[in-house]
Amino acid sequence: MGVRAAHPLEVVGSRARKLSLAALALSGLGVMASTWMIVASDGDSSQVVWPLVVAPVVICLLPVLSPHSRVRIGATFALGASCIVAMFSIGFTQLPALGAAVAAAIREEP
C-alpha cells in the first residue's frame, strides 16, 4: 500500500494536449537540426533570418499554452505554411512536428 507515482504525461490532460507537447518537442529538435545544418555549412550564416528558423517552436508553443481546438488548428496551418515556405532549405526538419500537430488538430476532446 504505497503512493502511486503518476507518469509525467498523465497530469498533462487530454490526448490532444499530449500530441501538442509532442509537436513542441519535435519542433525543438527540428530547430536544433536546422541550426546545426546552418552553422555546419560553408555558407554565410550572417544572412540567415533567425526569427524564421525559431518560428516553428513559437507556433507549436501556442497550443500548449492555450489548449483550444481552434488554436491547435490555426497552429497546424501556420506550421504547415512554414514548412512549405522553407521546404527547400530547412522546412523538412519540421515535418515530424507537423505530423504531430495534425494529429493533435484532428483529435477530438473527450
BELLINSUL-V224016 format. One record per residue. N is the residue number from 1. SS is DSSP state (A for helix, B for strand, O for the rest). PHI is phi in degrees with one decimal (999 if undefined). D_LAST is the distance of its C-alpha to the last C-alpha in Angstrom with 1 decimal. Layout:
N,SS,PHI,D_LAST / N,SS,PHI,D_LAST
This chain:
1,O,999,31.3 / 2,O,-131.6,30.1 / 3,O,-85.4,27.4 / 4,O,-84.9,24.6 / 5,O,-80.4,24.1 / 6,O,-77.6,20.5 / 7,O,-65.7,20.0 / 8,O,-55.9,20.0 / 9,O,-84.0,16.7 / 10,O,-69.6,14.9 / 11,O,-79.7,15.5 / 12,O,-68.7,14.1 / 13,O,123.2,10.4 / 14,O,-70.5,7.6 / 15,A,-66.0,8.9 / 16,A,-63.1,9.7 / 17,A,-67.9,11.7 / 18,A,-63.5,13.4 / 19,A,-67.3,14.4 / 20,A,-65.7,15.7 / 21,A,-65.4,17.7 / 22,A,-64.3,19.0 / 23,A,-62.9,20.1 / 24,A,-64.4,21.8 / 25,A,-65.2,23.6 / 26,A,-65.7,24.6 / 27,A,-66.7,25.9 / 28,A,-61.6,27.9 / 29,A,-64.3,29.4 / 30,A,-64.9,30.2 / 31,A,-67.4,32.0 / 32,A,-63.1,33.9 / 33,A,-65.6,35.0 / 34,A,-62.9,35.9 / 35,A,-62.4,37.9 / 36,A,-61.8,39.7 / 37,A,-63.8,40.6 / 38,A,-69.2,41.9 / 39,A,-70.9,44.0 / 40,A,-77.2,45.2 / 41,O,-74.3,46.4 / 42,O,-83.5,50.0 / 43,O,-74.7,49.0 / 44,O,-85.0,49.3 / 45,A,-79.1,46.1 / 46,A,-74.7,47.4 / 47,A,-94.1,46.4 / 48,O,-76.8,42.7 / 49,O,-87.9,40.4 / 50,A,-61.0,38.4 / 51,A,-60.1,35.8 / 52,A,-73.8,34.8 / 53,A,-71.1,34.5 / 54,A,-89.3,32.2 / 55,A,-54.3,30.2 / 56,A,-60.1,27.4 / 57,A,-67.6,26.6 / 58,A,-65.9,26.4 / 59,A,-62.3,24.3 / 60,A,-74.7,21.8 / 61,A,-75.1,22.0 / 62,A,-58.3,20.7 / 63,A,-67.1,16.9 / 64,A,-74.0,17.3 / 65,A,-77.3,19.0 / 66,O,-127.2,16.9 / 67,O,-80.8,13.3 / 68,O,-90.1,12.8 / 69,A,-64.3,12.1 / 70,A,-67.0,15.7 / 71,A,-67.9,17.1 / 72,A,-62.2,15.6 / 73,A,-66.7,17.0 / 74,A,-62.6,20.3 / 75,A,-66.3,20.7 / 76,A,-64.3,20.2 / 77,A,-64.9,23.0 / 78,A,-65.1,25.1 / 79,A,-66.8,25.0 / 80,A,-63.1,25.8 / 81,A,-64.3,28.7 / 82,A,-63.4,29.9 / 83,A,-65.0,29.9 / 84,A,-67.8,31.9 / 85,A,-62.7,34.3 / 86,O,-102.9,35.1 / 87,O,-59.5,34.8 / 88,O,-89.7,38.5 / 89,O,-125.2,38.7 / 90,O,-121.1,35.7 / 91,A,-62.8,32.7 / 92,A,-66.8,32.2 / 93,A,-71.4,31.4 / 94,A,-99.7,28.1 / 95,A,-62.7,26.9 / 96,A,-62.0,24.8 / 97,A,-65.3,23.1 / 98,A,-64.0,22.6 / 99,A,-61.9,21.1 / 100,A,-67.4,18.5 / 101,A,-67.1,17.9 / 102,A,-64.7,17.5 / 103,A,-62.2,15.0 / 104,A,-69.4,13.0 / 105,A,-70.6,13.6 / 106,A,-89.2,12.5 / 107,O,-74.6,9.3 / 108,O,-83.6,6.4 / 109,O,-75.5,3.8 / 110,O,-69.2,0.0
